[in-house]
Amino acid sequence: MIGFKKSGKTTVAEALIRELAGRGYRVAAVKHAHGGLTLPEADSTRLLEAGAREVVAVSPGLTEHLARRDRELWEALSLLRGYDYVVVEGFKSRFPGMRIVAARTVEEALKFKGPLVLAYSGPVARLEPRPELPAPVVDAVSEAGRLADLVEERAFEVPPALDCGFCRYKSCIGLATAIARGEATIKECTVLSSRVRLVVDGEEIALNPFVQDILANVLGGIVATLKGVPEKPSRVEITFTP
């Protein structure tokens, strides 16, 4: 979900999430808060402001997690990769996936073009007559079903936003653009096709191929020297506490 400030991005995202969730999909969301977060007046906020590094508020059916730390886009995507759909608001220059543009005017909408633009929405979709733009113009509020149909038809698993440079497209947006054009698949992502998985405190860490090779060679060499290990093991798992 991309667009300029006050273009209706959150309204479009809200309508799309409601429609996808209503179809039975497990949906997650990521929002880029440029100006920082405005925290609610709640006990959990008071604990954070008192100096806690992390606060987890638990109640039946809902959990709130506040933490004093930065997260990059790739970290957020890695955390939520198990969901059917992740609706991302913002990160217009970095998100390597299909985009819905929220715009107020035709001129504003035309600032965003290309194979990754799935649709145009927001106030521009309510203009009379409805403008012609390079991608479908859909009013997310009154036509949420049509917007969800487009997502079901054209959305794909996104590259990890690491820009490791090891695939032939040299960037995650480059690979995403090729996927949108039908020239590639997500299987060409060298990170997601990794034969090495690193999980730290329950969170999977994306690894570029260079780091994958180092871990595989070093750990594989150590394991091969141990008694009782098959000559060619099919899978090796190592868990340790630093």
N, C-alpha and C positions, 0 to 999 in steps of 0.2 A: 504494500500500500504506500504509494509515494505521492508527493505533491508539495506545494508550497504551504507555508503556515496559514492556518484558518481556511484551508480549502475543503475541509470536510472529511479528512482521512479517517478519523476515529468513527464517525457516523457510518461510513462505508464499511469499515472493518467490523463494526458491531453488527450490521445487517448481514454481512457474509458469514460471520461466525455463528450467528443465530440460525441461519438457514442450513449450514453444513452440520451443525450439532443436531438440528431437527431431523436430518437425514440419517442420523445414527453414527456419524463420524466422531472420532476422538480428536478434538481440536485444541491446539495450544496457540498462544499469542506472544509476540515480542514487540515491545514499543521502545523506540529511541526517544528518550526524554532529554532533549537538547539542553534545556535550562535547569536540569536537576529535578528531583522528585519532590512533590508536595505530599508530605506524610499526613495521615489522618490524626485527629486528636484521639488517641487511644492509649491504653496501658502499654501496648507493645512499643509504641513510639516513645513513650516516656522512658522505657527501659533502654532503648537504643540511645536516646539523648543523654542518659545517665552515664554512658560510656561502654555499654555492651558492644562487642564486635559483631555479634550475631544474635538475633532474637527469633525464636520460632513460637508462634501462637497457635495452639491446637484447639479445635472445637469439633463437634460432630459434623462431619461432612465438609469441613473447610479448614485449610491450614494457611497461615501467613508466615512468610520467611523474609526477614529484613537482615541485610548484611552490609557492613562497611567495607566494600571492595568494588573495584571496577570489573566489568565483564566485557570482553570483546564479542562482536557478533558471532564469531566462529564458536565461542564457548557456549553461547545461548543456543545456537543451532544444534550443537553436539548434545546438549542436555535434553533437547526436545525431539530428537530424531525418531523416537519410538511412536510418535503420534501420527495419525493419518494425514492431518494437515497442520501446518504452522502458518498463521497469518502474521506477517511482519509489517509493522507500521514504521516507516522511516527508512534510514540507511539507503537512500536512493542511489548513491554512487557506489555502494558496496554489496548490496544484496544480490546474490547470483541465482535469481529465479524469476518467474513470471511476475509482472507488476501490474497492478491496477492503479491508474492515475486518477487522483481526485483533483479536480480543477474548477475554478469559478468561471473562467472565460475560455473561448476558443484559443485565444493567443497564449494563455497560460498552459492549456492542454498541449499545444504544439511544441512546447519546450521539451516534451518527453515523447520521443518516437523510437521505433526500432522493433526488432523481432521479439523482444522480451515484454513488450506492452501487450497485455491481455485484453484490456478494456479501459474505457474512460468513464468516470462516474463523478459523483458530487454535483454541485450546482450546475455545471455545464450540461449535465444530462437532463436538466429541467428547463432548458432554454426552448423557446418557441420561435421558429421551427427548430426541431432537434438538429444540431449541426452534424455535418459529415466529417469524420476524423479517420485517421489511418487504422484504427481498431474499433470494434463495436462500442457504441455509446449506450450505457445501461444505467438507469436510475436504481441504485442499490436499495433505496427505501421501498419503492413500489415494484421493483423487478428483481428482488433478491434471488428468486428461483432461477431466473435467466443468468444472473451473474454466477451462481453456484454451478449451473450447467457448464458454463465456460471453464470454470476451475476444474471440474471433473474431467472435462475433455482434454485440457491442454496443460494442466499443472504437472510437474515432474519432481522427483526427489532432487533436491538442490545440492550442488557441490558444497564443500564445508566452509567456504569463505576464508581459507587459509592463504590462498595465492602462493602455493609452494613453488610453482613454476616448473614442475616435473612432467606435466602432461603436455601434449603437443600444442595445446591452446595457450599455455603459459600463464593463464589466470583463470580464476573460477568463473568470472563473468564471461570470459571467452568461451569456456566449455559450455556454460549455460546457454549462451547465444547459439552455439552449434547444435545443442540439444533442441532448442526451440525451433530451429530451422529443419530439424530432422536429419542432421548430418552427423550426429554423435549420440551416444547414450551415457548414462551415469556410470556405466561400467568402465569408462575410460578414465575415471577419476582415480589417481594413484593412491590417494589417501583413503578413500572409502573402500577400495579393493585391497586394503592392507592385509597382509598375512600375520601382522603383529597387532595385538590390542593391548593398550595400556590403560588401566583403570585405577584412579587414585581417589581414595575416600568415596568410592561409589560412582565417580564421574569418569566417563571415558574421555581420554585425551587424544586428540587427533595428531597423527604423526606423519611427517613427510617421508618420502621413500628413503632418504639418506639416513634418518634416525631409525626407520624400520630395519634397514640392512644392518646397522650397527648392533641394535638389540638382538636381532635374529642370529647374527654371526657370533657375537660374544656369548650370549646365553646358550645358544645351540652348541658352541664349542665346549662350554663348561659341562652342560648336561651330558654330552657324548662321552665324557671321561668317567662318568659315575658308573659304579657297578650296578647291574640289574636293569640298565636302560636298554631298550631294544635298539638294534642297529639303525633302523629308520623309523623313529616314532612318528605317528600321524598328527599328534597334538601334544603340546607341552604347556602346562599351567604352573605359574610361580606366584605365590603370594607371600609378602613379607611385611614386617612392621619396622619402619626406620628407627 
